[in-house]
């Protein structure tokens, strides 16, 4: 069983939420880490750990050796970090 995790690395840096911060193009690569954790916070697998340029990417987690349950994946790109929940049902 493979699980597809799609993610974007934006071409823009900064936030333009009316706060006056300038949004500028970011074309150089950035270190991307995509890690899967179990419900206890233990690292299960590192799916991505490399410099990537802005664009759309897919990482595949082969979950066939893992039991059903709640897992989390965390993506880190430079100083940006996001964690999402996923449920594996076999």
Biopython code that builds the backbone (N, CA, C, O; Angstrom):
import numpy as np
from Bio.PDB.StructureBuilder import StructureBuilder

atoms = [
    (1, "UNK", "N", (0.849, -1.171, 0.000)),
    (1, "UNK", "CA", (0.000, 0.000, 0.000)),
    (1, "UNK", "C", (0.895, 1.235, 0.000)),
    (1, "UNK", "O", (1.693, 1.427, 0.918)),
    (2, "UNK", "N", (0.763, 2.072, -1.031)),
    (2, "UNK", "CA", (1.519, 3.314, -1.109)),
    (2, "UNK", "C", (0.585, 4.490, -0.885)),
    (2, "UNK", "O", (-0.536, 4.519, -1.394)),
    (3, "UNK", "N", (1.058, 5.446, -0.126)),
    (3, "UNK", "CA", (0.286, 6.657, 0.144)),
    (3, "UNK", "C", (0.988, 7.817, -0.543)),
    (3, "UNK", "O", (2.183, 8.036, -0.344)),
    (4, "UNK", "N", (0.242, 8.559, -1.349)),
    (4, "UNK", "CA", (0.772, 9.693, -2.089)),
    (4, "UNK", "C", (0.620, 10.956, -1.245)),
    (4, "UNK", "O", (-0.480, 11.281, -0.798)),
    (5, "UNK", "N", (1.720, 11.660, -1.030)),
    (5, "UNK", "CA", (1.699, 12.937, -0.317)),
    (5, "UNK", "C", (2.187, 13.996, -1.299)),
    (5, "UNK", "O", (3.360, 14.003, -1.670)),
    (6, "UNK", "N", (1.303, 14.882, -1.720)),
    (6, "UNK", "CA", (1.651, 15.941, -2.664)),
    (6, "UNK", "C", (1.951, 17.217, -1.884)),
    (6, "UNK", "O", (1.301, 17.516, -0.882)),
    (7, "UNK", "N", (2.953, 17.967, -2.362)),
    (7, "UNK", "CA", (3.281, 19.227, -1.701)),
    (7, "UNK", "C", (3.844, 20.208, -2.704)),
    (7, "UNK", "O", (4.429, 19.814, -3.713)),
    (8, "UNK", "N", (3.666, 21.477, -2.427)),
    (8, "UNK", "CA", (4.168, 22.557, -3.265)),
    (8, "UNK", "C", (5.276, 23.289, -2.541)),
    (8, "UNK", "O", (5.233, 23.469, -1.324)),
    (9, "UNK", "N", (6.266, 23.709, -3.304)),
    (9, "UNK", "CA", (7.274, 24.636, -2.800)),
    (9, "UNK", "C", (7.000, 25.936, -3.540)),
    (9, "UNK", "O", (7.260, 26.021, -4.741)),
    (10, "UNK", "N", (6.482, 26.953, -2.856)),
    (10, "UNK", "CA", (6.059, 28.165, -3.552)),
    (10, "UNK", "C", (7.218, 28.926, -4.171)),
    (10, "UNK", "O", (8.354, 28.870, -3.700)),
    (11, "UNK", "N", (6.892, 29.642, -5.245)),
    (11, "UNK", "CA", (7.859, 30.489, -5.925)),
    (11, "UNK", "C", (8.009, 31.822, -5.202)),
    (11, "UNK", "O", (8.923, 32.591, -5.498)),
    (12, "UNK", "N", (7.114, 32.096, -4.257)),
    (12, "UNK", "CA", (7.129, 33.375, -3.552)),
    (12, "UNK", "C", (7.613, 33.217, -2.126)),
    (12, "UNK", "O", (7.402, 32.182, -1.494)),
    (13, "UNK", "N", (8.255, 34.239, -1.633)),
    (13, "UNK", "CA", (8.713, 34.261, -0.243)),
    (13, "UNK", "C", (8.046, 35.449, 0.425)),
    (13, "UNK", "O", (7.829, 36.484, -0.204)),
    (14, "UNK", "N", (7.722, 35.297, 1.701)),
    (14, "UNK", "CA", (7.093, 36.392, 2.427)),
    (14, "UNK", "C", (5.582, 36.272, 2.401)),
    (14, "UNK", "O", (5.023, 35.401, 1.735)),
    (15, "UNK", "N", (4.940, 37.148, 3.125)),
    (15, "UNK", "CA", (3.486, 37.126, 3.231)),
    (15, "UNK", "C", (2.965, 38.509, 2.900)),
    (15, "UNK", "O", (3.425, 39.502, 3.465)),
    (16, "UNK", "N", (2.017, 38.579, 1.997)),
    (16, "UNK", "CA", (1.405, 39.861, 1.678)),
    (16, "UNK", "C", (-0.016, 39.830, 2.205)),
    (16, "UNK", "O", (-0.962, 39.598, 1.452)),
    (17, "UNK", "N", (-0.161, 40.060, 3.480)),
    (17, "UNK", "CA", (-1.478, 40.033, 4.118)),
    (17, "UNK", "C", (-1.889, 41.439, 4.527)),
    (17, "UNK", "O", (-2.578, 41.628, 5.529)),
    (18, "UNK", "N", (-1.464, 42.420, 3.749)),
    (18, "UNK", "CA", (-1.817, 43.790, 4.069)),
    (18, "UNK", "C", (-0.904, 44.404, 5.107)),
    (18, "UNK", "O", (-1.112, 45.548, 5.510)),
    (19, "UNK", "N", (0.108, 43.666, 5.549)),
    (19, "UNK", "CA", (1.015, 44.172, 6.565)),
    (19, "UNK", "C", (2.202, 44.905, 5.989)),
    (19, "UNK", "O", (3.096, 45.327, 6.723)),
    (20, "UNK", "N", (2.216, 45.059, 4.671)),
    (20, "UNK", "CA", (3.292, 45.805, 4.047)),
    (20, "UNK", "C", (4.533, 44.986, 3.756)),
    (20, "UNK", "O", (5.529, 45.535, 3.285)),
    (21, "UNK", "N", (4.503, 43.693, 4.021)),
    (21, "UNK", "CA", (5.683, 42.880, 3.744)),
    (21, "UNK", "C", (5.748, 42.586, 2.255)),
    (21, "UNK", "O", (4.748, 42.209, 1.644)),
    (22, "UNK", "N", (6.907, 42.758, 1.683)),
    (22, "UNK", "CA", (7.105, 42.559, 0.256)),
    (22, "UNK", "C", (7.165, 41.076, -0.071)),
    (22, "UNK", "O", (7.817, 40.305, 0.633)),
    (23, "UNK", "N", (6.489, 40.681, -1.133)),
    (23, "UNK", "CA", (6.548, 39.307, -1.623)),
    (23, "UNK", "C", (7.464, 39.311, -2.832)),
    (23, "UNK", "O", (7.186, 39.991, -3.820)),
    (24, "UNK", "N", (8.550, 38.561, -2.765)),
    (24, "UNK", "CA", (9.529, 38.549, -3.845)),
    (24, "UNK", "C", (9.709, 37.135, -4.384)),
    (24, "UNK", "O", (9.547, 36.164, -3.645)),
    (25, "UNK", "N", (10.043, 37.013, -5.670)),
    (25, "UNK", "CA", (10.266, 35.681, -6.229)),
    (25, "UNK", "C", (11.435, 34.979, -5.551)),
    (25, "UNK", "O", (12.447, 35.599, -5.222)),
    (26, "UNK", "N", (11.277, 33.674, -5.350)),
    (26, "UNK", "CA", (12.341, 32.864, -4.756)),
    (26, "UNK", "C", (12.592, 31.702, -5.707)),
    (26, "UNK", "O", (11.797, 30.764, -5.770)),
    (27, "UNK", "N", (13.668, 31.762, -6.428)),
    (27, "UNK", "CA", (13.930, 30.760, -7.449)),
    (27, "UNK", "C", (14.972, 29.724, -7.020)),
    (27, "UNK", "O", (15.039, 28.643, -7.605)),
    (28, "UNK", "N", (15.767, 30.033, -6.030)),
    (28, "UNK", "CA", (16.790, 29.087, -5.592)),
    (28, "UNK", "C", (16.165, 27.944, -4.795)),
    (28, "UNK", "O", (15.063, 28.076, -4.262)),
    (29, "UNK", "N", (16.869, 26.843, -4.724)),
    (29, "UNK", "CA", (16.384, 25.676, -3.991)),
    (29, "UNK", "C", (16.423, 25.892, -2.487)),
    (29, "UNK", "O", (17.105, 26.786, -1.985)),
    (30, "UNK", "N", (15.684, 25.060, -1.788)),
    (30, "UNK", "CA", (15.633, 25.120, -0.333)),
    (30, "UNK", "C", (15.642, 23.681, 0.183)),
    (30, "UNK", "O", (15.148, 22.777, -0.492)),
    (31, "UNK", "N", (16.200, 23.467, 1.374)),
    (31, "UNK", "CA", (16.230, 22.126, 1.960)),
    (31, "UNK", "C", (14.820, 21.736, 2.377)),
    (31, "UNK", "O", (14.182, 22.430, 3.168)),
    (32, "UNK", "N", (14.343, 20.631, 1.845)),
    (32, "UNK", "CA", (13.008, 20.112, 2.141)),
    (32, "UNK", "C", (13.160, 18.816, 2.912)),
    (32, "UNK", "O", (13.929, 17.935, 2.526)),
    (33, "UNK", "N", (12.418, 18.707, 4.008)),
    (33, "UNK", "CA", (12.354, 17.455, 4.778)),
    (33, "UNK", "C", (10.889, 17.083, 4.926)),
    (33, "UNK", "O", (10.071, 17.895, 5.358)),
    (34, "UNK", "N", (10.568, 15.855, 4.565)),
    (34, "UNK", "CA", (9.217, 15.325, 4.714)),
    (34, "UNK", "C", (9.333, 14.031, 5.502)),
    (34, "UNK", "O", (9.894, 13.047, 5.020)),
    (35, "UNK", "N", (8.796, 14.042, 6.726)),
    (35, "UNK", "CA", (8.980, 12.932, 7.664)),
    (35, "UNK", "C", (7.619, 12.439, 8.135)),
    (35, "UNK", "O", (6.720, 13.236, 8.402)),
    (36, "UNK", "N", (7.475, 11.116, 8.237)),
    (36, "UNK", "CA", (6.255, 10.500, 8.757)),
    (36, "UNK", "C", (6.508, 10.092, 10.204)),
    (36, "UNK", "O", (7.549, 9.516, 10.522)),
    (37, "UNK", "N", (5.542, 10.397, 11.085)),
    (37, "UNK", "CA", (5.614, 10.056, 12.508)),
    (37, "UNK", "C", (4.406, 9.211, 12.883)),
    (37, "UNK", "O", (3.351, 9.317, 12.257)),
    (38, "UNK", "N", (4.558, 8.374, 13.903)),
    (38, "UNK", "CA", (3.404, 7.639, 14.419)),
    (38, "UNK", "C", (2.687, 8.491, 15.465)),
    (38, "UNK", "O", (3.102, 9.614, 15.752)),
    (39, "UNK", "N", (1.623, 7.956, 16.022)),
    (39, "UNK", "CA", (0.790, 8.698, 16.979)),
    (39, "UNK", "C", (1.566, 9.087, 18.242)),
    (39, "UNK", "O", (1.199, 10.045, 18.923)),
    (40, "UNK", "N", (2.633, 8.349, 18.555)),
    (40, "UNK", "CA", (3.449, 8.641, 19.734)),
    (40, "UNK", "C", (4.561, 9.653, 19.444)),
    (40, "UNK", "O", (5.344, 9.995, 20.330)),
    (41, "UNK", "N", (4.623, 10.128, 18.195)),
    (41, "UNK", "CA", (5.641, 11.108, 17.834)),
    (41, "UNK", "C", (6.966, 10.507, 17.427)),
    (41, "UNK", "O", (7.949, 11.230, 17.258)),
    (42, "UNK", "N", (7.010, 9.187, 17.265)),
    (42, "UNK", "CA", (8.245, 8.526, 16.839)),
    (42, "UNK", "C", (8.385, 8.627, 15.324)),
    (42, "UNK", "O", (7.421, 8.426, 14.585)),
    (43, "UNK", "N", (9.588, 8.938, 14.876)),
    (43, "UNK", "CA", (9.850, 9.025, 13.446)),
    (43, "UNK", "C", (9.713, 7.641, 12.819)),
    (43, "UNK", "O", (10.358, 6.688, 13.255)),
    (44, "UNK", "N", (8.878, 7.540, 11.802)),
    (44, "UNK", "CA", (8.640, 6.275, 11.115)),
    (44, "UNK", "C", (9.513, 6.174, 9.872)),
    (44, "UNK", "O", (10.154, 5.151, 9.629)),
    (45, "UNK", "N", (9.528, 7.250, 9.088)),
    (45, "UNK", "CA", (10.289, 7.219, 7.843)),
    (45, "UNK", "C", (10.551, 8.632, 7.347)),
    (45, "UNK", "O", (9.707, 9.516, 7.491)),
    (46, "UNK", "N", (11.732, 8.841, 6.760)),
    (46, "UNK", "CA", (12.063, 10.104, 6.102)),
    (46, "UNK", "C", (11.811, 9.901, 4.613)),
    (46, "UNK", "O", (12.459, 9.068, 3.979)),
    (47, "UNK", "N", (10.873, 10.660, 4.057)),
    (47, "UNK", "CA", (10.521, 10.500, 2.647)),
    (47, "UNK", "C", (11.313, 11.429, 1.741)),
    (47, "UNK", "O", (11.653, 11.059, 0.617)),
    (48, "UNK", "N", (11.609, 12.633, 2.220)),
    (48, "UNK", "CA", (12.364, 13.609, 1.434)),
    (48, "UNK", "C", (13.341, 14.294, 2.367)),
    (48, "UNK", "O", (12.989, 14.681, 3.481)),
    (49, "UNK", "N", (14.580, 14.441, 1.899)),
    (49, "UNK", "CA", (15.607, 15.172, 2.640)),
    (49, "UNK", "C", (16.614, 15.693, 1.619)),
    (49, "UNK", "O", (17.719, 15.164, 1.497)),
    (50, "UNK", "N", (16.217, 16.743, 0.882)),
    (50, "UNK", "CA", (17.079, 17.238, -0.189)),
    (50, "UNK", "C", (16.722, 18.665, -0.577)),
    (50, "UNK", "O", (15.658, 19.176, -0.228)),
    (51, "UNK", "N", (17.636, 19.298, -1.307)),
    (51, "UNK", "CA", (17.407, 20.637, -1.845)),
    (51, "UNK", "C", (16.464, 20.506, -3.034)),
    (51, "UNK", "O", (16.714, 19.712, -3.941)),
    (52, "UNK", "N", (15.385, 21.278, -3.034)),
    (52, "UNK", "CA", (14.441, 21.273, -4.146)),
    (52, "UNK", "C", (14.125, 22.704, -4.545)),
    (52, "UNK", "O", (14.058, 23.597, -3.700)),
    (53, "UNK", "N", (13.934, 22.911, -5.827)),
    (53, "UNK", "CA", (13.536, 24.216, -6.349)),
    (53, "UNK", "C", (12.026, 24.362, -6.251)),
    (53, "UNK", "O", (11.326, 23.366, -6.066)),
    (54, "UNK", "N", (11.505, 25.586, -6.371)),
    (54, "UNK", "CA", (10.054, 25.770, -6.332)),
    (54, "UNK", "C", (9.360, 24.905, -7.377)),
    (54, "UNK", "O", (9.862, 24.734, -8.487)),
    (55, "UNK", "N", (8.206, 24.362, -7.014)),
    (55, "UNK", "CA", (7.442, 23.511, -7.924)),
    (55, "UNK", "C", (6.520, 22.595, -7.157)),
    (55, "UNK", "O", (6.376, 22.714, -5.940)),
    (56, "UNK", "N", (5.891, 21.673, -7.882)),
    (56, "UNK", "CA", (4.993, 20.695, -7.276)),
    (56, "UNK", "C", (5.689, 19.346, -7.242)),
    (56, "UNK", "O", (6.345, 18.949, -8.205)),
    (57, "UNK", "N", (5.543, 18.650, -6.129)),
    (57, "UNK", "CA", (6.218, 17.373, -5.936)),
    (57, "UNK", "C", (5.270, 16.358, -5.317)),
    (57, "UNK", "O", (4.251, 16.713, -4.724)),
    (58, "UNK", "N", (5.628, 15.092, -5.468)),
    (58, "UNK", "CA", (4.908, 13.992, -4.829)),
    (58, "UNK", "C", (5.927, 13.110, -4.134)),
    (58, "UNK", "O", (7.000, 12.845, -4.675)),
    (59, "UNK", "N", (5.598, 12.665, -2.960)),
    (59, "UNK", "CA", (6.411, 11.678, -2.240)),
    (59, "UNK", "C", (5.489, 10.511, -1.932)),
    (59, "UNK", "O", (4.310, 10.705, -1.635)),
    (60, "UNK", "N", (6.017, 9.314, -2.001)),
    (60, "UNK", "CA", (5.205, 8.125, -1.759)),
    (60, "UNK", "C", (5.708, 7.404, -0.523)),
    (60, "UNK", "O", (6.899, 7.120, -0.393)),
    (61, "UNK", "N", (4.796, 7.116, 0.373)),
    (61, "UNK", "CA", (5.107, 6.373, 1.588)),
    (61, "UNK", "C", (4.589, 4.958, 1.411)),
    (61, "UNK", "O", (3.385, 4.754, 1.254)),
    (62, "UNK", "N", (5.477, 3.984, 1.434)),
    (62, "UNK", "CA", (5.085, 2.584, 1.359)),
    (62, "UNK", "C", (4.678, 2.155, 2.763)),
    (62, "UNK", "O", (5.526, 1.843, 3.599)),
    (63, "UNK", "N", (3.376, 2.144, 3.009)),
    (63, "UNK", "CA", (2.846, 1.881, 4.346)),
    (63, "UNK", "C", (2.479, 0.419, 4.554)),
    (63, "UNK", "O", (1.823, 0.084, 5.540)),
    (64, "UNK", "N", (2.888, -0.455, 3.647)),
    (64, "UNK", "CA", (2.468, -1.861, 3.746)),
    (64, "UNK", "C", (3.023, -2.570, 4.977)),
    (64, "UNK", "O", (2.447, -3.566, 5.413)),
    (65, "UNK", "N", (4.113, -2.092, 5.543)),
    (65, "UNK", "CA", (4.691, -2.730, 6.734)),
    (65, "UNK", "C", (4.248, -2.084, 8.044)),
    (65, "UNK", "O", (4.756, -2.428, 9.111)),
    (66, "UNK", "N", (3.311, -1.157, 7.965)),
    (66, "UNK", "CA", (2.868, -0.438, 9.160)),
    (66, "UNK", "C", (1.412, -0.773, 9.465)),
    (66, "UNK", "O", (0.622, -0.984, 8.546)),
    (67, "UNK", "N", (1.049, -0.824, 10.744)),
    (67, "UNK", "CA", (-0.338, -1.144, 11.102)),
    (67, "UNK", "C", (-1.275, 0.036, 10.843)),
    (67, "UNK", "O", (-0.843, 1.183, 10.728)),
    (68, "UNK", "N", (-2.548, -0.271, 10.757)),
    (68, "UNK", "CA", (-3.562, 0.783, 10.663)),
    (68, "UNK", "C", (-3.432, 1.703, 11.873)),
    (68, "UNK", "O", (-3.047, 1.267, 12.958)),
    (69, "UNK", "N", (-3.751, 2.963, 11.677)),
    (69, "UNK", "CA", (-3.686, 3.904, 12.786)),
    (69, "UNK", "C", (-3.524, 5.327, 12.304)),
    (69, "UNK", "O", (-3.602, 5.608, 11.108)),
    (70, "UNK", "N", (-3.299, 6.215, 13.243)),
    (70, "UNK", "CA", (-3.115, 7.636, 12.954)),
    (70, "UNK", "C", (-1.624, 7.908, 12.816)),
    (70, "UNK", "O", (-0.820, 7.493, 13.651)),
    (71, "UNK", "N", (-1.275, 8.607, 11.757)),
    (71, "UNK", "CA", (0.100, 9.012, 11.501)),
    (71, "UNK", "C", (0.097, 10.501, 11.174)),
    (71, "UNK", "O", (-0.940, 11.077, 10.846)),
    (72, "UNK", "N", (1.252, 11.101, 11.268)),
    (72, "UNK", "CA", (1.419, 12.504, 10.923)),
    (72, "UNK", "C", (2.578, 12.617, 9.959)),
    (72, "UNK", "O", (3.536, 11.849, 10.039)),
    (73, "UNK", "N", (2.496, 13.571, 9.046)),
    (73, "UNK", "CA", (3.673, 13.904, 8.253)),
    (73, "UNK", "C", (3.986, 15.372, 8.460)),
    (73, "UNK", "O", (3.095, 16.218, 8.541)),
    (74, "UNK", "N", (5.276, 15.647, 8.543)),
    (74, "UNK", "CA", (5.746, 17.014, 8.768)),
    (74, "UNK", "C", (6.639, 17.395, 7.609)),
    (74, "UNK", "O", (7.590, 16.688, 7.278)),
    (75, "UNK", "N", (6.322, 18.523, 6.997)),
    (75, "UNK", "CA", (7.163, 19.043, 5.930)),
    (75, "UNK", "C", (7.839, 20.308, 6.438)),
    (75, "UNK", "O", (7.193, 21.195, 6.997)),
    (76, "UNK", "N", (9.140, 20.375, 6.236)),
    (76, "UNK", "CA", (9.930, 21.539, 6.618)),
    (76, "UNK", "C", (10.630, 22.056, 5.374)),
    (76, "UNK", "O", (11.303, 21.303, 4.671)),
    (77, "UNK", "N", (10.469, 23.341, 5.106)),
    (77, "UNK", "CA", (11.114, 23.999, 3.968)),
    (77, "UNK", "C", (11.706, 25.301, 4.478)),
    (77, "UNK", "O", (10.996, 26.292, 4.648)),
    (78, "UNK", "N", (13.012, 25.292, 4.721)),
    (78, "UNK", "CA", (13.636, 26.476, 5.298)),
    (78, "UNK", "C", (13.083, 26.719, 6.688)),
    (78, "UNK", "O", (13.187, 25.852, 7.556)),
    (79, "UNK", "N", (12.489, 27.897, 6.917)),
    (79, "UNK", "CA", (11.923, 28.205, 8.235)),
    (79, "UNK", "C", (10.421, 27.913, 8.307)),
    (79, "UNK", "O", (9.780, 28.222, 9.312)),
    (80, "UNK", "N", (9.860, 27.325, 7.256)),
    (80, "UNK", "CA", (8.445, 26.955, 7.229)),
    (80, "UNK", "C", (8.283, 25.502, 7.656)),
    (80, "UNK", "O", (9.014, 24.632, 7.183)),
    (81, "UNK", "N", (7.327, 25.231, 8.551)),
    (81, "UNK", "CA", (7.018, 23.865, 8.981)),
    (81, "UNK", "C", (5.509, 23.699, 9.037)),
    (81, "UNK", "O", (4.789, 24.567, 9.532)),
    (82, "UNK", "N", (5.041, 22.560, 8.517)),
    (82, "UNK", "CA", (3.618, 22.240, 8.584)),
    (82, "UNK", "C", (3.472, 20.759, 8.896)),
    (82, "UNK", "O", (4.179, 19.923, 8.333)),
    (83, "UNK", "N", (2.548, 20.442, 9.798)),
    (83, "UNK", "CA", (2.278, 19.055, 10.173)),
    (83, "UNK", "C", (0.830, 18.743, 9.841)),
    (83, "UNK", "O", (-0.073, 19.526, 10.136)),
    (84, "UNK", "N", (0.621, 17.587, 9.221)),
    (84, "UNK", "CA", (-0.729, 17.157, 8.855)),
    (84, "UNK", "C", (-0.976, 15.745, 9.360)),
    (84, "UNK", "O", (-0.057, 14.935, 9.471)),
    (85, "UNK", "N", (-2.225, 15.473, 9.659)),
    (85, "UNK", "CA", (-2.648, 14.167, 10.163)),
    (85, "UNK", "C", (-3.137, 13.308, 9.000)),
    (85, "UNK", "O", (-3.745, 13.818, 8.058)),
    (86, "UNK", "N", (-2.870, 12.007, 9.068)),
    (86, "UNK", "CA", (-3.432, 11.069, 8.102)),
    (86, "UNK", "C", (-3.798, 9.788, 8.835)),
    (86, "UNK", "O", (-3.166, 9.427, 9.827)),
    (87, "UNK", "N", (-4.815, 9.109, 8.344)),
    (87, "UNK", "CA", (-5.293, 7.881, 8.963)),
    (87, "UNK", "C", (-5.068, 6.744, 7.981)),
    (87, "UNK", "O", (-5.537, 6.792, 6.844)),
    (88, "UNK", "N", (-4.355, 5.730, 8.421)),
    (88, "UNK", "CA", (-4.081, 4.550, 7.606)),
    (88, "UNK", "C", (-5.072, 3.467, 8.000)),
    (88, "UNK", "O", (-5.106, 3.032, 9.151)),
    (89, "UNK", "N", (-5.880, 3.035, 7.033)),
    (89, "UNK", "CA", (-6.864, 1.977, 7.265)),
    (89, "UNK", "C", (-6.589, 0.876, 6.262)),
    (89, "UNK", "O", (-6.602, 1.103, 5.053)),
    (90, "UNK", "N", (-6.341, -0.312, 6.773)),
    (90, "UNK", "CA", (-6.061, -1.450, 5.879)),
    (90, "UNK", "C", (-7.237, -2.382, 5.815)),
    (90, "UNK", "O", (-7.186, -3.393, 5.114)),
]
sb = StructureBuilder()
sb.init_structure("model")
sb.init_model(0)
sb.init_chain("A")
sb.init_seg("    ")
for serial, (resi, resn, name, xyz) in enumerate(atoms, 1):
    if name == "N":
        sb.init_residue(resn, " ", resi, " ")
    sb.init_atom(name, np.array(xyz, "f"), 0.0, 1.0, " ", f" {name:<3s}", serial, name[0])
structure = sb.get_structure()
